[in-house]
Amino acid sequence: MKEKTPATSKGPRPSPTRSGGRRAVTVTDIANAIGVSRATVSLVLRNSPLVHVETRARVEAELRRQRYVYNRGAANLRRQTSNSVALVINDLSNPFFAEFAAGVDEALGSKGFVTLLGSTGESPERQHAVLSTLMEHTPAGLILSPAEGSESAQVTQVLGEHANVLLFNRELGGVEWDFLALDNQRGAAMATHHLIGLGHTRIAFFGGHAESSSCRQRRAGFAQAMEEAGLTVEPQWLIESAPNRLEAAACTGALFTQAQSPTAAVCYNDTVALGLMLGLTSRGIQPGRDFAVTGFDDISEAAVSSPSLTTLAVNPRERGRQAAELLLHRLSHPDAAVERLTAPVELRIRQSSGGTRR
């Protein structure tokens, strides 16, 4: 009697067959049998050292039990001829990253590559799931803007240390991957000097989370400019929030809990700055007149907001094209030295920072 393959609760899925009609065992079969991810099984098949020894033993035992046959030639062919590149960003709702993704896609498309897009919503757990799924499509390379709180060990567990990866804006310690940064520290210092030049002495840094490398760098630039002017950074005016408009608006009240409040804020990014201006307006405080605000990114909305937003321009679409070009260079020159580039920023002065404070 012919052996029947047990069906799962979701029903059997079509699979390749071996000669003689027997269904071929897949990576999914192995993963489901012992409760690990497909990415973990794939790492074992590639002899990656990133898999824990006990997990490796369980996977190898299941491979033997199910008589799995690894078509290494087909796998290698897929990796060598892949025309896709994965792009994983931390917040697709932020217009900055929409522009950045458009730039990436333009540059990749001009070279015949297809962009596989994933968004993590600033969640390391979601990031792990997104990366695991995208790697099943064996992209030629990956552009990653890490989620806040990302750990390099968790990321390399999925990607491997020697994958073709370009990190954007946020660093991951302990990995030797190409990195494209924004000039975060210098940009925040420029914004702070601008406010000091207008006569402000009580200045807050508003938004972002301190554990994020980009936020740390922008805070450092803010602190540097304050110190150079002989001004004190008040700890209660270092306000953390998720880098989005709604939470920034909700956190506005934290600026006004003391008898003496700040008169200006250097914001982590433009969406935070726009959220802060909404929060100020709801309290009867007019941005640009009663309170000065600066952003960072120069998203399209910054120039047409009310008031228009003083910010650091970084040209997100151009940064996307630059990131894609760096990754394409890595694909063509896999043995080249690791590159670390910092993109310049430019202060755009508009209405939100107001005039000279008297």
Stockholm file with secondary structure:
# STOCKHOLM 1.0

chainA/1-358         MKEKTPATSKGPRPSPTRSGGRRAVTVTDIANAIGVSRATVSLVLRNSPLVHVETRARVEAELRRQRYVYNRGAANLRRQTSNSVALVINDLSNPFFAEFAAGVDEALGSKGFVTLLGSTGESPERQHAVLSTLMEHTPAGLILSPAEGSESAQVTQVLGEHANVLLFNRELGGVEWDFLALDNQRGAAMATHHLIGLGHTRIAFFGGHAESSSCRQRRAGFAQAMEEAGLTVEPQWLIESAPNRLEAAACTGALFTQAQSPTAAVCYNDTVALGLMLGLTSRGIQPGRDFAVTGFDDISEAAVSSPSLTTLAVNPRERGRQAAELLLHRLSHPDAAVERLTAPVELRIRQSSGGTRR
#=GR chainA/1-358 SS CCCCCCCCTTCCCCCCBCTTSCBCCCHHHHHHHHTCCHHHHHHHHTTCTTSCHHHHHHHHHHHHHTTCCCCHHHHHHHHHHCCEEEEEESCTTSHHHHHHHHHHHHHHHTTTCEEEEEECTTCHHHHHHHHHHHHTTCCSEEEECCCTTCCHHHHHHHHCTTSCEEEESSCCTTCCCEEEEECHHHHHHHHHHHHHHTTCCSEEEESBCTTSHHHHHHHHHHHHHHHHTTCCCCGGGEECBCSSHHHHHHTGGGGGSSSSCCSEEEESSHHHHHHHHHHHHHTTCCBTTTBEEECSBCCGGGGTSSSCCBEEECCHHHHHHHHHHHHHHHHHCTTSCCCEEEECCEEECCGGGCSCCC
#=GC SS_cons         CCCCCCCCTTCCCCCCBCTTSCBCCCHHHHHHHHTCCHHHHHHHHTTCTTSCHHHHHHHHHHHHHTTCCCCHHHHHHHHHHCCEEEEEESCTTSHHHHHHHHHHHHHHHTTTCEEEEEECTTCHHHHHHHHHHHHTTCCSEEEECCCTTCCHHHHHHHHCTTSCEEEESSCCTTCCCEEEEECHHHHHHHHHHHHHHTTCCSEEEESBCTTSHHHHHHHHHHHHHHHHTTCCCCGGGEECBCSSHHHHHHTGGGGGSSSSCCSEEEESSHHHHHHHHHHHHHTTCCBTTTBEEECSBCCGGGGTSSSCCBEEECCHHHHHHHHHHHHHHHHHCTTSCCCEEEECCEEECCGGGCSCCC
//
